[in-house]
Amino acid sequence: MTDSAPRALDRYQYQEMIVGIAHRRSGPTYFRRVTTREGHTLQIGEVNSPMSALNEMGDEGWQVVREHPVVHDQHPWVVAELQEADSEVVSVSGSREYLLVRRVEREARA
């Protein structure tokens, strides 16, 4: 067993984050869609760049476990959801999907 192996009592949270460029009629902007077990959130234009989104998540203790490009032919709901949230969005490009994890502190039992 190595030092990086999870201990039996450790508890983890996972979430999926998709970041990319939403092309609006007025010009491109970034978006972020985060999915947790409680549901998902979508932000358009509030993210400065994919790297800033990753930095924000890192500040909250999240670490990247897996990363891969999103092929929109495989995930058309990304485009559809963005267009539903913002009628100015005409297409999406440059999207990447991240699986993030962070350790949850356990409360001490009395």
N, CA, C and O atoms as a MOPAC input file, in Angstrom:
PM7 MOZYME 1SCF
protein

 N      0.84400 1    -1.17400 1     0.00000 1
 C      0.00000 1     0.00000 1     0.00000 1
 C      0.89000 1     1.23900 1     0.00000 1
 O      1.82400 1     1.33900 1     0.79500 1
 N      0.59900 1     2.17400 1    -0.88900 1
 C      1.40400 1     3.38400 1    -0.98300 1
 C      0.77300 1     4.49700 1    -0.17100 1
 O     -0.37200 1     4.38800 1     0.26600 1
 N      1.52600 1     5.56700 1     0.02800 1
 C      1.01300 1     6.71600 1     0.76800 1
 C     -0.19100 1     7.35300 1     0.09500 1
 O     -1.04000 1     7.92800 1     0.77600 1
 N     -0.28500 1     7.26500 1    -1.24300 1
 C     -1.38900 1     7.90000 1    -1.96100 1
 C     -2.64400 1     7.02700 1    -2.01400 1
 O     -3.68000 1     7.47200 1    -2.50700 1
 N     -2.56600 1     5.79400 1    -1.51300 1
 C     -3.74000 1     4.92400 1    -1.53100 1
 C     -4.76500 1     5.42800 1    -0.52000 1
 O     -4.39900 1     5.82800 1     0.58500 1
 N     -6.05800 1     5.41200 1    -0.89300 1
 C     -7.08600 1     5.88800 1     0.03600 1
 C     -7.15700 1     5.03400 1     1.29000 1
 O     -7.02000 1     3.81200 1     1.23600 1
 N     -7.37000 1     5.68100 1     2.39500 1
 C     -7.55900 1     4.94800 1     3.64900 1
 C     -9.02000 1     4.49600 1     3.71800 1
 O     -9.89600 1     5.09900 1     3.09800 1
 N     -9.26400 1     3.45100 1     4.46400 1
 C    -10.59400 1     2.84800 1     4.52700 1
 C    -11.65300 1     3.82600 1     5.02400 1
 O    -12.81500 1     3.71800 1     4.63300 1
 N    -11.28000 1     4.77700 1     5.87600 1
 C    -12.26500 1     5.68400 1     6.44400 1
 C    -12.42100 1     6.98200 1     5.65000 1
 O    -13.27400 1     7.80700 1     5.97900 1
 N    -11.61100 1     7.17000 1     4.61500 1
 C    -11.72900 1     8.37800 1     3.80800 1
 C    -13.02700 1     8.35600 1     3.01400 1
 O    -13.50300 1     7.29900 1     2.60300 1
 N    -13.58400 1     9.53000 1     2.80800 1
 C    -14.81100 1     9.66700 1     2.02900 1
 C    -14.54700 1    10.71300 1     0.95100 1
 O    -13.88300 1    11.71500 1     1.21200 1
 N    -15.06200 1    10.48800 1    -0.25500 1
 C    -14.78300 1    11.36100 1    -1.38000 1
 C    -16.06400 1    11.84000 1    -2.04400 1
 O    -17.08700 1    11.15600 1    -2.01900 1
 N    -15.99300 1    13.01800 1    -2.63400 1
 C    -17.06300 1    13.56100 1    -3.46600 1
 C    -16.52900 1    13.62600 1    -4.88600 1
 O    -15.34600 1    13.88700 1    -5.10500 1
 N    -17.40600 1    13.38900 1    -5.84400 1
 C    -17.04400 1    13.46500 1    -7.25000 1
 C    -17.99000 1    14.42100 1    -7.95500 1
 O    -19.14400 1    14.57300 1    -7.55400 1
 N    -17.50300 1    15.05600 1    -8.99400 1
 C    -18.36000 1    15.85000 1    -9.85200 1
 C    -17.76900 1    15.90400 1   -11.25000 1
 O    -16.57000 1    15.71200 1   -11.45200 1
 N    -18.64200 1    16.16900 1   -12.20300 1
 C    -18.23000 1    16.30000 1   -13.59200 1
 C    -18.32800 1    17.77200 1   -13.96500 1
 O    -19.30200 1    18.44100 1   -13.61600 1
 N    -17.33500 1    18.27400 1   -14.66500 1
 C    -17.37100 1    19.65400 1   -15.12600 1
 C    -17.06000 1    19.67300 1   -16.61200 1
 O    -16.07300 1    19.08600 1   -17.05600 1
 N    -17.90900 1    20.35300 1   -17.38300 1
 C    -17.66900 1    20.56200 1   -18.80500 1
 C    -17.47500 1    22.05600 1   -19.00100 1
 O    -18.32100 1    22.85500 1   -18.60000 1
 N    -16.36600 1    22.43100 1   -19.61600 1
 C    -16.09700 1    23.83300 1   -19.93000 1
 C    -15.80900 1    23.94000 1   -21.42400 1
 O    -15.30100 1    23.00200 1   -22.03800 1
 N    -16.14200 1    25.09900 1   -22.00200 1
 C    -15.88100 1    25.29800 1   -23.42000 1
 C    -16.29900 1    26.68300 1   -23.85600 1
 O    -16.55400 1    27.56600 1   -23.03600 1
 N    -16.36200 1    26.85500 1   -25.15900 1
 C    -16.72400 1    28.13900 1   -25.74600 1
 C    -18.14000 1    28.04000 1   -26.30300 1
 O    -18.44000 1    27.16500 1   -27.11400 1
 N    -19.00200 1    28.94500 1   -25.85900 1
 C    -20.35400 1    29.07500 1   -26.40600 1
 C    -20.31200 1    30.22700 1   -27.40200 1
 O    -20.00700 1    31.36200 1   -27.03600 1
 N    -20.61400 1    29.93600 1   -28.64000 1
 C    -20.59900 1    30.97400 1   -29.68000 1
 C    -21.97200 1    31.61400 1   -29.74000 1
 O    -22.94200 1    31.00900 1   -30.19500 1
 N    -22.03300 1    32.86100 1   -29.26700 1
 C    -23.26700 1    33.65700 1   -29.33800 1
 C    -23.26400 1    34.45200 1   -30.63900 1
 O    -22.22400 1    34.61600 1   -31.27700 1
 N    -24.43600 1    34.94200 1   -31.02000 1
 C    -24.51300 1    35.80900 1   -32.20000 1
 C    -23.64700 1    37.05200 1   -32.00600 1
 O    -23.10700 1    37.58900 1   -32.97300 1
 N    -23.51300 1    37.50700 1   -30.76400 1
 C    -22.73100 1    38.70600 1   -30.45500 1
 C    -21.24000 1    38.41100 1   -30.27000 1
 O    -20.44400 1    39.34100 1   -30.14200 1
 N    -20.85300 1    37.13700 1   -30.25400 1
 C    -19.44900 1    36.77100 1   -30.08500 1
 C    -19.29600 1    35.62300 1   -29.11200 1
 O    -20.25600 1    35.23600 1   -28.44500 1
 N    -18.08500 1    35.07100 1   -29.02500 1
 C    -17.85600 1    33.89800 1   -28.16800 1
 C    -17.73900 1    34.26100 1   -26.68800 1
 O    -17.32700 1    35.36400 1   -26.33000 1
 N    -18.10800 1    33.31700 1   -25.85500 1
 C    -17.93900 1    33.42400 1   -24.41400 1
 C    -17.73400 1    32.02400 1   -23.86800 1
 O    -17.99700 1    31.04100 1   -24.56200 1
 N    -17.27600 1    31.92500 1   -22.65200 1
 C    -17.04900 1    30.61100 1   -22.04400 1
 C    -18.26700 1    30.15300 1   -21.26100 1
 O    -19.07000 1    30.96600 1   -20.80400 1
 N    -18.39400 1    28.83900 1   -21.11400 1
 C    -19.45000 1    28.27200 1   -20.27100 1
 C    -18.85200 1    27.19200 1   -19.38400 1
 O    -17.78000 1    26.65000 1   -19.65300 1
 N    -19.58700 1    26.90000 1   -18.31500 1
 C    -19.22200 1    25.81400 1   -17.40000 1
 C    -20.50600 1    25.12300 1   -16.97700 1
 O    -21.47400 1    25.77700 1   -16.58900 1
 N    -20.51000 1    23.79200 1   -17.05500 1
 C    -21.64100 1    22.97100 1   -16.58200 1
 C    -21.07000 1    21.98800 1   -15.56700 1
 O    -20.18200 1    21.19800 1   -15.88900 1
 N    -21.58200 1    22.04100 1   -14.34500 1
 C    -21.11000 1    21.17000 1   -13.27100 1
 C    -22.24100 1    20.24500 1   -12.85400 1
 O    -23.35800 1    20.69300 1   -12.59700 1
 N    -21.94300 1    18.94700 1   -12.78800 1
 C    -22.91200 1    17.94700 1   -12.36700 1
 C    -22.41900 1    17.29200 1   -11.08500 1
 O    -21.29000 1    16.80500 1   -11.01200 1
 N    -23.28900 1    17.29000 1   -10.06900 1
 C    -23.01700 1    16.60800 1    -8.80400 1
 C    -24.16700 1    15.65700 1    -8.54100 1
 O    -25.09500 1    15.56800 1    -9.34500 1
 N    -24.11800 1    14.95000 1    -7.42900 1
 C    -25.24200 1    14.04800 1    -7.13500 1
 C    -26.50600 1    14.81800 1    -6.80900 1
 O    -27.59800 1    14.25200 1    -6.85800 1
 N    -26.38500 1    16.09800 1    -6.47700 1
 C    -27.56500 1    16.92000 1    -6.17700 1
 C    -28.20200 1    17.50200 1    -7.43300 1
 O    -29.32800 1    17.99500 1    -7.36800 1
 N    -27.52300 1    17.46000 1    -8.56500 1
 C    -28.05500 1    18.03700 1    -9.79200 1
 C    -26.94900 1    18.71500 1   -10.58100 1
 O    -25.78100 1    18.34400 1   -10.47100 1
 N    -27.32400 1    19.72000 1   -11.38400 1
 C    -26.30400 1    20.40000 1   -12.17300 1
 C    -26.55200 1    21.90500 1   -12.22100 1
 O    -27.66400 1    22.38500 1   -12.00200 1
 N    -25.47900 1    22.62700 1   -12.51400 1
 C    -25.55300 1    24.07300 1   -12.70300 1
 C    -24.91400 1    24.41100 1   -14.04000 1
 O    -24.02600 1    23.70400 1   -14.51600 1
 N    -25.37300 1    25.48900 1   -14.63200 1
 C    -24.84600 1    25.94000 1   -15.91000 1
 C    -24.56400 1    27.42900 1   -15.80600 1
 O    -25.43300 1    28.20800 1   -15.41400 1
 N    -23.34700 1    27.82000 1   -16.16000 1
 C    -22.96200 1    29.22600 1   -16.17400 1
 C    -22.48400 1    29.57000 1   -17.57800 1
 O    -21.65900 1    28.86100 1   -18.15500 1
 N    -23.00600 1    30.66200 1   -18.12100 1
 C    -22.58900 1    31.13500 1   -19.43500 1
 C    -22.09400 1    32.56600 1   -19.25700 1
 O    -22.80400 1    33.41100 1   -18.71300 1
 N    -20.87700 1    32.83400 1   -19.71600 1
 C    -20.34300 1    34.18600 1   -19.65700 1
 C    -19.78900 1    34.59300 1   -18.31500 1
 O    -19.23600 1    35.68600 1   -18.19200 1
 N    -19.91600 1    33.75100 1   -17.29400 1
 C    -19.40200 1    34.06600 1   -15.96300 1
 C    -18.01700 1    33.45700 1   -15.74100 1
 O    -17.38100 1    33.70200 1   -14.71600 1
 N    -17.56400 1    32.67400 1   -16.69500 1
 C    -16.28100 1    31.99600 1   -16.59100 1
 C    -15.30000 1    32.72100 1   -17.50700 1
 O    -15.60300 1    32.94700 1   -18.67800 1
 N    -14.13100 1    33.08600 1   -16.99200 1
 C    -13.14600 1    33.81500 1   -17.79500 1
 C    -12.44200 1    32.92200 1   -18.80100 1
 O    -12.09100 1    33.37600 1   -19.89100 1
 N    -12.23000 1    31.66700 1   -18.45500 1
 C    -11.57300 1    30.70800 1   -19.34300 1
 C    -11.68800 1    29.33200 1   -18.70000 1
 O    -11.97600 1    29.23000 1   -17.50800 1
 N    -11.46500 1    28.27300 1   -19.47500 1
 C    -11.45600 1    26.93700 1   -18.87000 1
 C    -10.42600 1    26.82000 1   -17.74700 1
 O    -10.68300 1    26.17000 1   -16.73400 1
 N     -9.26700 1    27.44400 1   -17.92300 1
 C     -8.23300 1    27.37000 1   -16.88900 1
 C     -8.68100 1    28.07700 1   -15.61200 1
 O     -8.39400 1    27.59600 1   -14.51600 1
 N     -9.37300 1    29.20200 1   -15.72800 1
 C     -9.83900 1    29.87700 1   -14.52400 1
 C    -10.89700 1    29.03800 1   -13.81700 1
 O    -10.97500 1    29.04000 1   -12.58800 1
 N    -11.71500 1    28.31700 1   -14.59000 1
 C    -12.70600 1    27.42300 1   -13.98600 1
 C    -12.01000 1    26.31600 1   -13.20500 1
 O    -12.42800 1    25.97400 1   -12.09800 1
 N    -10.94200 1    25.75300 1   -13.78400 1
 C    -10.18600 1    24.70700 1   -13.08800 1
 C     -9.51300 1    25.27100 1   -11.83900 1
 O     -9.48700 1    24.61500 1   -10.79800 1
 N     -8.97400 1    26.47300 1   -11.93700 1
 C     -8.33900 1    27.09900 1   -10.77400 1
 C     -9.34400 1    27.32400 1    -9.64800 1
 O     -9.02900 1    27.09700 1    -8.48000 1
 N    -10.55500 1    27.77100 1    -9.99400 1
 C    -11.59400 1    27.96100 1    -8.98100 1
 C    -11.90300 1    26.64100 1    -8.27500 1
 O    -12.03000 1    26.59800 1    -7.05100 1
 N    -12.02000 1    25.57400 1    -9.05200 1
 C    -12.33300 1    24.27000 1    -8.47000 1
 C    -11.16800 1    23.80400 1    -7.59700 1
 O    -11.38800 1    23.22700 1    -6.53200 1
 N     -9.94300 1    24.04500 1    -8.03200 1
 C     -8.77200 1    23.68100 1    -7.23900 1
 C     -8.73700 1    24.44000 1    -5.91300 1
 O     -8.34000 1    23.88500 1    -4.88800 1
 N     -9.15300 1    25.70800 1    -5.93300 1
 C     -9.21500 1    26.49600 1    -4.69700 1
 C    -10.20000 1    25.89600 1    -3.69500 1
 O    -10.06700 1    26.08600 1    -2.48600 1
 N    -11.19100 1    25.16900 1    -4.21800 1
 C    -12.19300 1    24.52400 1    -3.36400 1
 C    -11.79700 1    23.09600 1    -2.99800 1
 O    -12.58700 1    22.37100 1    -2.39100 1
 N    -10.57700 1    22.68500 1    -3.36200 1
 C    -10.07300 1    21.36400 1    -2.98400 1
 C    -10.31000 1    20.26400 1    -4.00000 1
 O    -10.00400 1    19.10300 1    -3.72800 1
 N    -10.85000 1    20.60200 1    -5.17200 1
 C    -11.11600 1    19.59700 1    -6.19700 1
 C     -9.84500 1    19.30100 1    -6.98100 1
 O     -9.05400 1    20.20100 1    -7.26100 1
 N     -9.65500 1    18.02500 1    -7.33500 1
 C     -8.52300 1    17.58300 1    -8.15200 1
 C     -9.04900 1    16.86700 1    -9.38800 1
 O    -10.05600 1    16.16200 1    -9.32100 1
 N     -8.37300 1    17.04700 1   -10.50900 1
 C     -8.76500 1    16.39600 1   -11.75800 1
 C     -8.33900 1    14.93600 1   -11.72200 1
 O     -7.17700 1    14.61700 1   -11.47000 1
 N     -9.30200 1    14.05300 1   -11.98000 1
 C     -9.04000 1    12.61300 1   -12.05800 1
 C     -8.93700 1    12.18000 1   -13.51900 1
 O     -8.11500 1    11.33700 1   -13.87900 1
 N     -9.78700 1    12.77500 1   -14.34800 1
 C     -9.82600 1    12.40300 1   -15.76200 1
 C    -10.21500 1    13.62700 1   -16.58200 1
 O    -10.99100 1    14.46900 1   -16.13200 1
 N     -9.66600 1    13.71300 1   -17.79100 1
 C     -9.96200 1    14.82200 1   -18.69500 1
 C    -10.04100 1    14.27000 1   -20.10700 1
 O     -9.23000 1    13.43200 1   -20.49900 1
 N    -11.02700 1    14.74400 1   -20.87400 1
 C    -11.06600 1    14.38800 1   -22.29200 1
 C    -11.92100 1    15.39300 1   -23.04500 1
 O    -12.77600 1    16.05500 1   -22.45600 1
 N    -11.68900 1    15.50800 1   -24.36100 1
 C    -12.48800 1    16.44100 1   -25.15700 1
 C    -13.91700 1    15.93600 1   -25.29600 1
 O    -14.16700 1    14.73000 1   -25.29400 1
 N    -14.85000 1    16.87400 1   -25.41500 1
 C    -16.24900 1    16.52300 1   -25.64100 1
 C    -16.50000 1    16.58700 1   -27.14100 1
 O    -16.23100 1    17.60200 1   -27.78300 1
 N    -17.01300 1    15.50400 1   -27.68900 1
 C    -17.41000 1    15.46800 1   -29.09200 1
 C    -18.90700 1    15.75300 1   -29.10900 1
 O    -19.70500 1    14.95800 1   -28.61300 1
 N    -19.28000 1    16.89100 1   -29.68300 1
 C    -20.67100 1    17.33300 1   -29.58000 1
 C    -21.65800 1    16.43200 1   -30.30300 1
 O    -22.84800 1    16.43600 1   -29.98900 1
 N    -21.17400 1    15.65900 1   -31.27100 1
 C    -22.05800 1    14.67400 1   -31.88600 1
 C    -22.44700 1    13.60100 1   -30.87200 1
 O    -23.50700 1    12.98600 1   -30.98800 1
 N    -21.57900 1    13.37700 1   -29.87100 1
 C    -21.86400 1    12.39000 1   -28.83200 1
 C    -22.65900 1    12.99400 1   -27.68600 1
 O    -23.37500 1    12.27800 1   -26.98600 1
 N    -22.54300 1    14.30600 1   -27.48400 1
 C    -23.23400 1    14.98000 1   -26.37600 1
 C    -24.04400 1    16.16700 1   -26.88800 1
 O    -23.75800 1    17.30000 1   -26.50100 1
 N    -25.04300 1    15.95300 1   -27.74400 1
 C    -25.80000 1    17.08700 1   -28.28700 1
 C    -26.57500 1    17.84600 1   -27.21700 1
 O    -26.96900 1    18.99200 1   -27.43500 1
 N    -26.79700 1    17.22300 1   -26.06700 1
 C    -27.52000 1    17.90100 1   -24.98500 1
 C    -26.74100 1    19.09200 1   -24.45800 1
 O    -27.34300 1    20.01800 1   -23.91300 1
 N    -25.40200 1    19.10100 1   -24.60400 1
 C    -24.60800 1    20.25400 1   -24.16100 1
 C    -25.04200 1    21.48300 1   -24.95000 1
 O    -25.32500 1    22.53200 1   -24.37200 1
 N    -25.09300 1    21.34800 1   -26.27400 1
 C    -25.50000 1    22.45000 1   -27.13400 1
 C    -26.95400 1    22.81300 1   -26.87300 1
 O    -27.28500 1    23.99200 1   -26.74300 1
 N    -27.82100 1    21.81800 1   -26.79800 1
 C    -29.25100 1    22.06500 1   -26.59000 1
 C    -29.50500 1    22.78000 1   -25.26400 1
 O    -30.31900 1    23.70200 1   -25.20500 1
 N    -28.82600 1    22.36800 1   -24.21800 1
 C    -29.02000 1    23.00100 1   -22.91400 1
 C    -28.53200 1    24.44400 1   -22.92500 1
 O    -29.17800 1    25.32000 1   -22.34900 1
 N    -27.40600 1    24.69800 1   -23.56900 1
 C    -26.91000 1    26.07000 1   -23.67600 1
 C    -27.87000 1    26.94400 1   -24.47600 1
 O    -28.11500 1    28.09200 1   -24.10400 1
 N    -28.41200 1    26.41800 1   -25.56500 1
 C    -29.35500 1    27.18500 1   -26.38300 1
 C    -30.65300 1    27.43800 1   -25.64200 1
 O    -31.29000 1    28.47300 1   -25.84000 1
 N    -31.05500 1    26.50100 1   -24.78700 1
 C    -32.25400 1    26.70400 1   -23.97800 1
 C    -32.03700 1    27.79800 1   -22.93700 1
 O    -32.94200 1    28.58400 1   -22.65700 1
 N    -30.83900 1    27.84700 1   -22.36700 1
 C    -30.52300 1    28.84300 1   -21.34200 1
 C    -30.24700 1    30.21900 1   -21.93300 1
 O    -30.48500 1    31.23200 1   -21.27500 1
 N    -29.74500 1    30.27100 1   -23.17500 1
 C    -29.37100 1    31.53300 1   -23.81000 1
 C    -29.66800 1    31.42300 1   -25.29600 1
 O    -28.93000 1    30.76300 1   -26.02900 1
 N    -30.73400 1    32.06000 1   -25.74700 1
 C    -31.15800 1    31.94200 1   -27.14400 1
 C    -30.14300 1    32.52800 1   -28.12200 1
 O    -30.26400 1    32.30800 1   -29.32700 1
 N    -29.15000 1    33.26500 1   -27.63500 1
 C    -28.10900 1    33.83900 1   -28.49000 1
 C    -27.04200 1    32.81500 1   -28.87000 1
 O    -26.26300 1    33.05700 1   -29.79300 1
 N    -26.99200 1    31.67600 1   -28.17500 1
 C    -25.97900 1    30.65500 1   -28.46000 1
 C    -26.34800 1    29.92400 1   -29.75100 1
 O    -27.45000 1    29.39400 1   -29.88900 1
 N    -25.39100 1    29.90700 1   -30.70200 1
 C    -25.63200 1    29.22200 1   -31.97200 1
 C    -24.82700 1    27.94000 1   -32.10400 1
 O    -25.22000 1    27.03600 1   -32.84100 1
 N    -23.68700 1    27.84900 1   -31.38800 1
 C    -22.88100 1    26.63100 1   -31.44000 1
 C    -21.91500 1    26.61400 1   -30.25600 1
 O    -21.81400 1    27.57700 1   -29.49600 1
 N    -21.21400 1    25.49900 1   -30.12500 1
 C    -20.26300 1    25.30300 1   -29.02700 1
 C    -19.00700 1    24.67400 1   -29.62000 1
 O    -19.08400 1    23.88400 1   -30.56100 1
 N    -17.84900 1    25.03200 1   -29.06400 1
 C    -16.60400 1    24.41200 1   -29.52000 1
 C    -15.60300 1    24.34800 1   -28.37300 1
 O    -15.78600 1    24.97100 1   -27.32800 1
 N    -14.54800 1    23.58300 1   -28.59600 1
 C    -13.43800 1    23.52900 1   -27.66000 1
 C    -13.77200 1    23.01600 1   -26.28100 1
 O    -13.08200 1    23.34900 1   -25.31700 1
 N    -14.80700 1    22.21800 1   -26.16000 1
 C    -15.23600 1    21.75800 1   -24.83400 1
 C    -14.37800 1    20.60800 1   -24.33100 1
 O    -13.93500 1    19.75100 1   -25.09600 1
 N    -14.15900 1    20.61700 1   -23.02100 1
 C    -13.45000 1    19.52200 1   -22.34900 1
 C    -14.27500 1    19.11400 1   -21.14200 1
 O    -14.91700 1    19.93500 1   -20.48700 1
 N    -14.23300 1    17.81500 1   -20.87000 1
 C    -14.96500 1    17.25300 1   -19.73500 1
 C    -13.94700 1    16.79200 1   -18.69900 1
 O    -12.95800 1    16.13700 1   -19.02600 1
 N    -14.21000 1    17.14700 1   -17.44800 1
 C    -13.31000 1    16.78300 1   -16.34700 1
 C    -14.09600 1    16.01700 1   -15.29600 1
 O    -15.22800 1    16.37400 1   -14.97100 1
 N    -13.49400 1    14.97000 1   -14.77100 1
 C    -14.01700 1    14.30200 1   -13.59200 1
 C    -13.15600 1    14.79500 1   -12.43900 1
 O    -11.93200 1    14.67000 1   -12.47400 1
 N    -13.79700 1    15.35600 1   -11.41600 1
 C    -13.09900 1    15.95200 1   -10.28900 1
 C    -13.42900 1    15.19500 1    -9.00800 1
 O    -14.51800 1    14.63900 1    -8.87000 1
 N    -12.48800 1    15.17600 1    -8.07900 1
 C    -12.68000 1    14.49600 1    -6.80100 1
 C    -12.08500 1    15.36000 1    -5.69300 1
 O    -11.11900 1    16.09200 1    -5.90500 1
 N    -12.67700 1    15.25800 1    -4.51700 1
 C    -12.06700 1    15.86300 1    -3.33300 1
 C    -12.43800 1    15.02500 1    -2.12200 1
 O    -13.50300 1    14.41100 1    -2.05800 1
 N    -11.51800 1    15.02200 1    -1.16200 1
 C    -11.74200 1    14.26700 1     0.06600 1
 C    -12.63600 1    15.07800 1     0.98200 1
 O    -12.47100 1    16.29100 1     1.11300 1
 N    -13.57700 1    14.41100 1     1.61100 1
 C    -14.50000 1    15.05400 1     2.53500 1
 C    -14.03100 1    14.74000 1     3.95100 1
 O    -13.79300 1    13.58400 1     4.30100 1
 N    -13.90500 1    15.77700 1     4.74300 1
 C    -13.52100 1    15.57700 1     6.14200 1
 C    -14.66000 1    14.92400 1     6.89800 1
 O    -15.80700 1    15.36200 1     6.81400 1
 N    -14.34300 1    13.89000 1     7.62500 1
 C    -15.36000 1    13.22600 1     8.45500 1
 C    -15.47600 1    13.93400 1     9.78100 1
 O    -14.48400 1    14.39800 1    10.34300 1
 N    -16.68100 1    14.01400 1    10.27200 1
 C    -16.88800 1    14.60200 1    11.59700 1
 C    -16.49100 1    13.58300 1    12.65700 1
 O    -16.73100 1    12.38500 1    12.50800 1
 N    -15.88800 1    14.07300 1    13.71600 1
 C    -15.50200 1    13.17600 1    14.82500 1
 C    -16.75500 1    12.66400 1    15.52800 1
 O    -17.68800 1    13.41600 1    15.81100 1
 N    -16.74400 1    11.39300 1    15.79200 1
 C    -17.89200 1    10.79700 1    16.49700 1
 C    -17.64300 1    10.83100 1    17.98400 1
 O    -16.52700 1    10.60800 1    18.45500 1
 N    -18.70500 1    11.11500 1    18.71700 1
 C    -18.57900 1    11.18700 1    20.18200 1
 C    -18.64700 1     9.82000 1    20.81900 1
 O    -18.55700 1     9.70400 1    22.04200 1

